Amino acid sequence: MTLEELRLLRVVQGVLVRNYVDTQKLDVEVIGSSVYVEGDFQVFDYHPGKKKDENVEKDLGLQRTLLHIEQQIRGLGEVSFLQMKLKNWERRGQQWVAKHESFG
């Protein structure tokens, strides 16, 4: 890994941390000017007192956060390519859609 790749990796990790993303569940790689993010997208919950049945509202918040993070990373001048392969979210057109486990 070159110094420039390491610097870009730190910048991308900073974007994730500033958006309260659990970076332990993500693998971030930088190759040249390409950024690859894989894993589970989870944001730290700083309001655990809220009811757990607010899943739709929570998903909308996570969707906005994901789009915001993506825009921030793509907005970095050094980034020519961004690939995000998330276990619990998928890209459909211009939107991120939560992939919920189906039981049964």
N, C-alpha and C positions, 0 to 999 in steps of 0.2 A: 504494500500500500504506500502510495506516494504521500508526501506532506500535504499536497493539495487535496487529495482524496480524504485524508484524515481530517483536515480542516472542514471540508464540506460535510463529512459524517457528523462532526461535532455541531455544526450549524443545524443540520436536519434533526439531530437528537434534541437540540435546544428548542426547536419548534414543537416537537412532541411533548417535551417536559412542560413548556409554557402553557400547553393546552391540557395539562393534567392527565396525559396518556400514561398507562402502565407500560413503561418501556421494557420491563422484564419479560413481557409476553410477546414482544416483537423482535424480529431480526432485521436490522437495517444494514444494508451493504452499499458501498459506493465503489463503482468501477468506472474510472475516467470521470465523465460528467453525468453518468447514469446513476440513479438512485433506485434501489430495490427495497421494498418494505414488505415483510411477510409475517404471518402469525395471527394472533388473536388481538383484535382491537378492543381495548377496554379503557375506560376513563375512571379515575378514582372518584368514588362517591363521597362527597363531603356533606351530604344531607341524609345520613342513614335513618333519620327519624321519619322520613316520608314513607307513605304506604308503597308497598311493592307492586300494587296493581296498576300503577301509573306507567305501564310498559310503553303505551303508544307515545305518551309525552316524552318519556325517556329516550325512545328510539328517535324521535324527531330531534331532540337535543343532540344525540350522538351523530345523527346524520348531518346536522349543521356543523358540528365540530369536525367531522371527517372531511366535509367539503372545504371548510376553512383551512384545515391543515394541508390538504392537497393544493389549494390555491397558493398558500404560503410557500410550499416547497417548489411548486412550478414557477413561482415568481422570483426565485433566486436566480440571478443572472448566470451562474455557473451550471445550472441543471439543464441538460438537453433532453433527458428522458426520465420519466418516473413510472415505475410499475409498483402497484400495490395489490398484493395477493393476500387477502384476509380470510381467515377461516370462518368468521361470523358475519361478514358483510360482503356483498358483491356489487359490482358496477353494472347498472342497467341503463344504457344511454347516458344521460347527464346526471343521473341520480345514484346514490348509494342506497341499497336495500338490505335490511337486516335478514340474515338467514337464521331463522329460529329452529331449534331442534324439534322434530315432530315425534311425539311419543305415540306408540301404539303398534 
